[in-house]
Amino acid sequence: MQYSYHDLNHVYQGEIYGIQVFGAAAKLTWKIDDKKKWLRLQQLEIQTLERVEQHFNKINKSLPSVEWYGAYGKYKGRIDGAALGLLPWKLAMRFLYWGSKKSQPIYHRLKELALSDEDKQFFGYILAHEKSIEYFAKSELFNQKDSLIEVNRLLEAHK
Ligand SMILES: [Fe+2]
């Protein structure tokens, strides 16, 4: 059994994309509080990309077209992030919520099909990080406090 190339690429590209999205959104958001929130999300994406690179190196997973996909993720991320930064907050949260929902079946599948305990743990983290972003967006939509609680928990746990 092998992992699907498409799924693994999604894990990698998703983080490159996320870093750009949240960075661009933070730049264009004028409210200080919202800017801080985007930057916190970006920190989680940076941490996650580091973990992805470490893990792929460890299990010797090379991603042949990584550069092309990386560039695509980068530019698409900047454009989408700029849009998120300019949209009204609630609408941006709606897009963020949909976006985070979209990747979850892939991360779920990878976790279920994990070839080792180590991989299972790793894909479990990938899924959890996406869920923490979904939790954030949902909490913001419903004006709940502590919307970043799950994001912060992951950042603290993997310092
Ligand atoms: Fe991510």
Boltz pocket constraint, residues with backbone or C-beta under 6 A from the ligand:
constraints:
  - pocket:
      binder: B
      contacts: [[A, 14], [A, 15], [A, 18], [A, 45], [A, 48], [A, 129], [A, 130]]
      max_distance: 6.0
